[in-house]
Amino acid sequence: MDLQYTDSERRTFVRMNLDNKIEFTDSDGNAHVGETQNLSGRGILFKADVQMQAGDELDIKINSTNDSEPPLNATISIIRSDATDGGAYLVAGEFTAVK
């Protein structure tokens, strides 16, 4: 699925603050864990202990805090990865597939 957005559509989706664990696998198959910051219909922002490069593809999984809801499994393309003062990285990604 190739998602293309015009400038006027970029803020169509509301961001929801979210404080859940995110599990993700990088292109080398390495598994990592991070913490979500916010989520929208188009993308996600999360904190990770590893830096990603723009354009990297990750498979992600976010478990629901409600056992009756299934986890979110998706693929994202990294938009940016910014270092924080604490040595972690804030990683922004755009959904390319929801599984």
ABEGO torsion letter per residue (X at the ends): XBBBBBAAAAAABBBBBBBBBBBBBBAAGBBBBBBBABBBAABBBBBBABBBBBGBBBBBBBBBABAABBBBBBBBBBABBBBBAAGBBBBBBBBABBX
